[in-house]
Amino acid sequence: MRTSLRGNHAALARWDGRAGTYAPGAATFCTVPAVPDPADWAGLARLLGPGGLADMFSCPAAPPADWEPVFTLEGRQMVRPDGDIGRASAGGFDGSAGRPPVPDGPEGPRVVELGAADVPEMLGLVALTAPGPFGPRTHRLGTYLGVRDGGRLVAMAGERLRPPGWTEISAVCTAPGARGRGYAGLLVDTLAARITARGERPFLHVAEANAAAIALYERLGFALRARVVFRGFRVP
């Protein structure tokens, strides 16, 4: 995350000394050095303000004792090997083994790029599905794609962290009434192909308890790279 803030996401970064975080509404993630000192935590506290959420992602460093724990979530980081694009078309999406990819054209739901004008719908879909942190400026982190059915946004996925040579796929979600049609797999596969085409590697994070999502990503060719623990704290 630190390299994302220093590189591809520098325009959305805020820094106080060696502590950093994203601009409000873009992402809640925070970063401190691997071995932080009191000045680093003080800098992060100034950035977030009293009561602010320090979303430490997978940072193992312990904050000051008076920072209130908010959540701890076990998860995994998954990557797709080079040259594994398109694997999903052989096994189906969203648990639909054997089903061909969703049609993309005037006679079926279309994959579209999402932007600022789509933010209200994106936020509505996030509120309905809870895929993880997503705010009114999150779409600025990278490309976001969606599927519309009858003009209504029913699925989306996009790019989040972008360390050198890598791009994270995130915010993968489908409206309850549109699940089982293959939209999530189609969007993840399309994003992965785009990421690979520009010479980067796709990766993603998923909660360890989300067995359905893990199974989907495995069918799409993603494999475990590392176990992670996501942690959040409230600044006093």
WODAWO-V802565 format. One record per pair of residues at least 24 apart in sequence whose C-alpha atoms are under 10 Angstrom apart, sorted by the first residue. I is the first residue (numbers start at 0). GAP is how many residues later the second one is. D is the distance in Angstrom with one decimal. If there is no record, write none. Layout:
# WODAWO-V802565
I:GAP:D, I:GAP:D
This chain:
# WODAWO-V802565
0:28:8.0, 0:29:8.1, 0:30:7.1, 0:55:9.8, 0:56:8.6, 0:57:9.4, 0:58:9.6, 0:159:9.8, 0:160:6.3, 0:161:7.6, 0:162:6.7, 1:27:9.7, 1:28:8.4, 1:29:6.1, 1:30:8.1, 1:31:8.7, 1:159:9.5, 1:160:9.7, 1:161:7.9, 2:28:9.9, 2:158:9.1, 2:159:7.8, 2:160:5.3, 2:161:7.1, 3:137:9.8, 3:156:9.3, 3:157:6.1, 3:158:5.1, 3:159:4.6, 3:160:7.4, 3:162:9.7, 3:163:9.5, 4:24:10.0, 4:25:9.6, 4:26:9.0, 4:156:8.6, 4:157:8.5, 4:158:8.4, 5:157:8.9, 6:155:8.1, 6:156:7.4, 6:157:7.7, 7:133:8.4, 7:134:9.3, 7:153:8.7, 7:154:6.3, 7:155:7.4, 7:156:8.1, 8:131:9.0, 8:132:6.8, 8:133:9.1, 8:151:9.5, 8:152:8.3, 8:153:7.6, 8:154:9.2, 10:129:9.9, 10:130:9.8, 11:125:9.4, 11:126:9.9, 11:128:8.5, 11:129:8.3, 13:30:9.7, 13:33:7.5, 13:34:10.0, 14:28:8.1, 14:29:8.2, 14:31:9.8, 14:32:7.4, 15:24:8.1, 15:25:9.8, 15:26:8.8, 15:27:5.1, 15:28:6.7, 15:29:9.3, 15:30:7.6, 15:31:6.7, 16:24:9.9, 16:25:9.5, 16:26:6.3, 16:27:8.7, 17:25:7.5, 17:26:8.6, 18:24:5.8, 18:25:5.3, 18:26:9.0, 18:27:9.6, 18:28:8.3, 19:24:6.7, 19:27:7.8, 19:28:9.7, 20:26:7.6, 20:27:8.3, 20:33:8.8, 20:34:9.1, 20:35:9.7, 21:25:9.6, 21:26:10.0, 21:116:9.8, 22:24:9.7, 22:114:8.5, 22:115:9.6, 23:24:9.3, 23:111:8.3, 23:112:8.9, 23:113:7.9, 23:114:9.4, 24:108:9.7, 24:109:7.7, 24:110:4.7, 24:111:5.3, 24:112:5.0, 24:113:6.5, 24:114:9.7, 24:115:10.0, 25:107:9.2, 25:108:7.3, 25:109:5.7, 25:110:6.7, 25:111:4.3, 25:112:4.1, 25:113:7.5, 25:114:7.2, 25:115:7.3, 25:134:9.7, 26:28:9.1, 26:106:6.9, 26:107:6.8, 26:108:6.8, 26:109:9.3, 26:110:7.8, 26:111:6.2, 26:112:9.8, 26:113:10.0, 26:114:8.7, 26:133:8.8, 26:134:9.7, 27:24:9.6, 27:25:7.3, 27:26:7.2, 27:27:5.7, 27:28:8.6, 27:29:9.0, 27:105:7.2, 27:106:8.6, 27:107:8.8, 27:110:9.8, 27:204:9.6, 28:24:8.9, 28:25:7.0, 28:26:4.8, 28:27:5.9, 28:28:6.2, 28:29:9.7, 28:104:9.1, 28:132:9.8, 28:203:9.1, 29:24:6.1, 29:25:5.7, 29:26:5.3, 29:27:7.4, 29:28:10.0, 29:29:8.9, 29:202:9.6, 30:24:8.6, 30:25:6.6, 30:26:8.5, 30:27:9.7, 30:28:7.6, 30:30:9.9, 31:24:8.7, 31:27:8.3, 31:29:8.4, 31:31:9.9, 32:26:9.2, 32:28:8.7, 33:25:7.8, 33:26:8.1, 33:27:6.9, 34:25:9.5, 34:26:7.0, 34:27:9.6, 35:25:7.3, 35:26:8.9, 35:27:8.8, 36:26:9.6, 36:27:9.9, 37:25:9.0, 37:26:8.1, 40:194:9.8, 41:193:10.0, 43:191:9.0, 44:189:9.5, 44:190:6.3, 44:191:8.3, 45:189:9.4, 47:186:9.4, 47:187:7.5, 48:185:9.8, 48:186:7.1, 48:187:8.5, 49:184:8.2, 49:185:5.6, 49:186:5.5, 50:182:9.3, 50:183:5.7, 50:184:4.9, 50:185:5.6, 51:181:8.4, 51:182:5.7, 51:183:5.3, 51:184:8.0, 52:179:6.7, 52:180:5.8, 52:181:4.8, 52:182:6.4, 52:183:9.8, 53:177:8.5, 53:178:5.5, 53:179:5.0, 53:180:6.0, 53:181:6.8, 54:78:9.8, 54:175:8.0, 54:176:6.3, 54:177:4.4, 54:178:6.5, 54:179:8.7, 55:173:9.5, 55:174:6.8, 55:175:5.6, 55:176:5.7, 55:177:7.8, 56:171:8.7, 56:172:7.4, 56:173:4.7, 56:174:5.8, 56:175:7.4, 57:169:9.5, 57:170:5.9, 57:171:5.3, 57:172:4.9, 57:173:6.8, 57:174:9.6, 58:169:9.0, 58:170:8.1, 58:171:7.7, 58:172:7.8, 58:173:10.0, 59:168:9.4, 59:169:8.2, 59:170:9.0, 59:171:8.6, 61:169:9.9, 61:171:9.9, 62:169:10.0, 62:170:8.1, 62:171:10.0, 62:172:9.4, 63:169:9.9, 63:171:9.3, 63:172:9.8, 65:167:9.6, 65:168:9.0, 65:169:8.0, 65:170:6.7, 66:165:9.6, 66:166:5.9, 66:167:5.5, 66:168:5.3, 66:169:5.8, 67:164:8.6, 67:165:5.3, 67:166:4.9, 67:167:6.9, 67:168:7.4, 68:162:7.8, 68:163:6.1, 68:164:4.4, 68:165:6.4, 68:166:9.3, 69:161:7.5, 69:162:5.2, 69:163:5.0, 69:164:6.4, 70:159:7.8, 70:160:5.5, 70:161:5.2, 70:162:7.2, 70:163:9.7, 71:157:6.8, 71:158:5.6, 71:159:4.5, 71:160:6.7, 71:161:9.3, 72:133:9.9, 72:134:7.0, 72:135:8.1, 72:136:9.1, 72:155:8.5, 72:156:5.6, 72:157:5.0, 72:158:6.5, 72:159:9.1, 73:132:8.8, 73:133:6.1, 73:134:5.6, 73:135:7.8, 73:153:7.6, 73:154:6.1, 73:155:4.5, 73:156:6.3, 73:157:8.9, 74:130:6.9, 74:131:5.5, 74:132:4.1, 74:133:4.3, 74:134:7.6, 74:135:8.8, 74:151:8.8, 74:152:6.0, 74:153:5.1, 74:154:5.8, 74:155:7.2, 75:128:8.4, 75:129:5.7, 75:130:5.6, 75:131:6.4, 75:132:6.1, 75:133:9.9, 75:138:9.0, 75:147:9.7, 75:148:6.8, 75:149:7.5, 75:150:5.8, 75:151:4.4, 75:152:5.3, 75:153:8.0, 75:154:9.7, 76:91:9.8, 76:126:7.1, 76:127:5.8, 76:128:4.6, 76:129:6.7, 76:130:9.1, 76:131:9.6, 76:145:9.5, 76:146:8.4, 76:147:6.1, 76:148:5.5, 76:149:5.2, 76:150:6.2, 76:151:6.8, 76:152:10.0, 77:90:9.6, 77:124:8.8, 77:125:5.6, 77:126:5.4, 77:127:6.2, 77:128:7.9, 77:136:9.0, 77:139:8.1, 77:140:8.8, 77:143:9.5, 77:144:5.7, 77:145:5.1, 77:146:4.5, 77:147:5.2, 77:148:7.2, 77:149:9.0, 78:87:9.7, 78:89:9.1, 78:90:10.0, 78:122:7.6, 78:123:6.2, 78:124:4.3, 78:125:6.6, 78:126:9.0, 78:138:9.2, 78:139:9.6, 78:142:8.2, 78:143:5.0, 78:144:5.5, 78:145:6.6, 78:146:6.3, 78:147:9.4, 79:112:8.4, 79:116:9.8, 79:121:7.3, 79:122:6.2, 79:123:6.5, 79:124:9.1, 79:137:9.0, 79:138:9.0, 79:140:8.2, 79:141:5.7, 79:142:4.2, 79:143:6.2, 79:144:8.9, 79:145:9.3, 80:120:7.9, 80:121:8.6, 80:122:9.5, 80:140:7.4, 80:141:7.2, 80:142:7.9, 81:114:7.9, 81:117:9.9, 81:118:9.4, 81:119:7.3, 81:120:9.2, 81:139:10.0, 82:110:9.4, 82:113:8.3, 82:138:9.9, 83:105:9.8, 83:108:9.3, 83:109:9.1, 83:112:9.6, 83:136:8.4, 83:137:6.3, 83:138:8.6, 84:104:6.9, 84:105:8.7, 84:106:9.8, 84:107:6.9, 84:108:5.8, 84:109:9.6, 84:111:8.1, 84:112:9.9, 84:135:8.2, 84:136:7.8, 84:137:10.0, 85:100:9.4, 85:103:6.5, 85:104:8.4, 85:106:8.9, 85:107:7.6, 85:134:7.7, 85:135:8.6, 86:102:8.3, 86:131:10.0, 86:132:7.6, 86:133:5.8, 86:134:6.2, 86:135:9.8, 87:94:9.9, 87:97:7.1, 87:98:8.0, 87:100:9.5, 87:101:7.1, 87:128:9.0, 87:129:9.0, 87:130:9.2, 87:131:6.1, 87:132:4.6, 87:133:7.2, 88:96:8.9, 88:97:8.5, 88:100:8.9, 88:130:9.5, 88:131:8.4, 89:129:9.1, 89:130:9.3, 90:125:9.9, 90:128:6.7, 90:129:8.1, 91:89:9.5, 91:90:7.0, 91:93:7.8, 91:94:9.1, 91:124:9.1, 91:127:7.9, 91:128:8.6, 92:87:7.8, 92:88:7.5, 92:89:4.4, 92:90:7.3, 92:91:7.0, 92:92:4.7, 92:93:7.0, 92:94:9.9, 92:95:9.8, 92:96:9.6, 92:122:10.0, 92:123:6.8, 92:124:9.2, 92:126:7.7, 92:127:7.9, 93:80:9.8, 93:85:7.3, 93:86:5.4, 93:87:6.9, 93:88:5.0, 93:89:7.3, 93:90:6.5, 93:91:6.1, 93:92:9.1, 93:118:8.3, 93:119:8.3, 93:121:8.9, 93:122:6.0, 93:123:9.3, 93:125:9.2, 93:126:9.9, 94:84:9.5, 94:85:6.6, 94:86:8.8, 94:87:7.8, 94:90:9.3, 94:117:8.2, 94:118:9.6, 94:120:8.2, 94:121:6.8, 94:124:9.0, 95:83:10.0, 95:84:6.4, 95:85:7.2, 95:86:6.7, 95:89:9.8, 95:120:9.7, 96:85:9.5, 96:122:9.2, 98:82:8.7, 98:83:8.2, 99:81:9.8, 99:82:8.6, 100:80:8.8, 100:81:6.8, 100:82:8.5, 100:84:8.6, 100:85:6.8, 101:45:9.9, 101:79:7.2, 101:80:6.2, 101:81:6.8, 101:83:9.3, 101:84:7.0, 101:85:10.0, 102:79:10.0, 102:80:9.9, 102:83:9.7, 103:43:9.0, 103:82:9.7, 107:39:9.9, 107:40:9.1, 107:41:7.7, 107:42:9.1, 108:37:9.7, 108:38:6.2, 108:39:5.6, 108:40:5.1, 108:41:7.7, 108:42:8.8, 108:43:9.8, 108:44:9.8, 108:45:9.5, 108:74:9.1, 109:36:8.0, 109:37:5.5, 109:38:5.9, 109:39:7.5, 109:40:9.7, 109:41:9.5, 109:73:9.9, 110:34:6.5, 110:35:5.5, 110:36:4.7, 110:37:7.1, 110:38:9.8, 110:44:9.3, 110:45:9.0, 110:72:9.0, 110:75:8.6, 110:76:7.6, 110:79:9.1, 111:32:8.5, 111:33:5.5, 111:34:5.3, 111:35:6.3, 111:36:7.6, 111:41:9.7, 111:44:9.3, 111:75:9.7, 112:30:7.2, 112:31:5.9, 112:32:4.5, 112:33:6.3, 112:34:8.9, 112:43:9.4, 112:45:9.5, 113:25:7.9, 113:29:7.6, 113:30:5.3, 113:31:5.5, 113:32:6.5, 113:33:9.6, 113:39:9.8, 113:42:8.7, 113:43:9.7, 113:44:9.1, 114:24:6.6, 114:25:8.1, 114:27:9.9, 114:28:8.4, 114:29:7.3, 114:30:8.9, 115:24:8.4, 117:28:9.7, 117:35:8.9, 120:31:8.4, 120:32:6.7, 120:33:9.3, 121:24:8.9, 121:31:7.6, 121:32:9.3, 121:33:8.9, 121:34:7.8, 121:35:9.9, 121:49:9.8, 121:51:10.0, 123:29:9.3, 123:51:9.9, 124:28:7.6, 124:29:7.3, 124:30:7.6, 124:31:8.4, 124:48:7.7, 124:49:7.7, 124:50:6.6, 124:51:9.8, 125:29:9.6, 125:30:9.3, 125:45:7.9, 125:46:9.3, 125:47:7.4, 125:48:9.0, 125:49:8.9, 127:45:9.2, 127:46:9.0, 127:47:7.0, 127:48:8.2, 128:26:9.8, 128:42:9.7, 128:43:9.4, 128:44:6.3, 128:45:7.0, 128:46:6.5, 128:47:7.6, 129:41:8.7, 129:42:9.6, 129:43:7.9, 129:44:10.0, 130:26:9.7, 130:39:8.2, 130:40:5.4, 130:41:6.3, 130:42:6.0, 130:43:9.2, 130:75:9.6, 131:38:8.3, 131:39:6.5, 131:40:8.9, 131:41:9.5, 131:74:9.6, 131:75:9.9, 132:37:9.5, 132:38:7.9, 133:26:9.9, 133:36:9.5, 133:37:7.3, 137:33:9.6, 138:32:10.0, 141:25:8.9, 141:26:9.5, 141:27:9.5, 142:26:9.6, 142:48:8.2, 142:51:9.6, 142:52:9.8, 143:25:9.4, 143:26:9.2, 143:27:8.9, 143:28:9.9, 143:43:9.3, 143:47:8.5, 144:27:9.7, 144:42:6.7, 144:43:9.1, 144:45:8.7, 144:46:7.8, 145:26:9.6, 145:27:9.5, 145:28:9.5, 145:37:8.7, 145:38:9.3, 145:40:9.9, 145:41:7.2, 146:27:9.0, 146:36:7.0, 146:37:9.1, 146:39:9.3, 146:40:8.0, 147:35:9.8, 148:29:8.8, 153:24:6.4, 153:25:8.9, 153:29:8.5, 153:30:10.0, 154:24:8.8, 154:27:9.9, 154:28:6.4, 154:29:6.8, 154:31:10.0, 154:32:8.3, 155:27:8.1, 155:28:7.2, 155:30:9.8, 155:31:6.9, 155:32:8.9, 156:26:9.6, 156:27:7.4, 156:28:9.7, 156:29:9.7, 156:30:6.1, 156:31:6.6, 156:33:9.7, 156:34:8.0, 157:29:8.4, 157:30:8.1, 157:33:7.2, 157:34:10.0, 158:29:9.9, 158:32:7.9, 158:33:9.7, 158:36:9.2, 158:43:9.3, 158:44:9.8, 158:45:9.4, 159:44:9.1, 160:42:9.4, 160:43:9.2, 161:38:9.4, 161:39:9.9, 161:40:9.6, 161:41:9.8, 162:37:9.7, 163:36:8.2, 163:37:9.6, 164:30:9.6, 164:31:9.8, 164:33:9.4, 164:34:7.2, 164:35:4.7, 164:36:6.3, 164:37:9.1, 165:29:8.1, 165:30:9.1, 165:33:8.7, 165:34:5.0, 165:35:4.7, 165:36:6.0, 165:37:7.2, 166:24:9.6, 166:25:8.8, 166:28:6.8, 166:29:9.2, 166:33:6.7, 166:34:6.2, 166:35:5.2, 166:36:6.3, 166:37:8.3, 167:24:9.2, 167:27:9.2, 167:33:8.5, 167:34:5.8, 167:35:4.8, 167:36:5.1, 167:37:7.9, 168:26:9.4, 168:33:6.7, 168:34:6.1, 168:35:5.1, 168:36:8.0, 169:33:9.0, 169:34:6.5, 169:35:7.5, 169:36:9.0, 170:33:9.9, 171:32:9.9, 171:41:9.4, 183:29:9.6, 183:32:8.7, 183:33:9.7, 184:31:7.2, 184:32:8.0, 184:34:8.9, 184:35:7.1, 185:34:9.4, 187:28:10.0, 187:29:8.6, 187:32:8.2, 188:28:9.6, 188:31:7.1, 188:32:9.4, 191:28:9.7
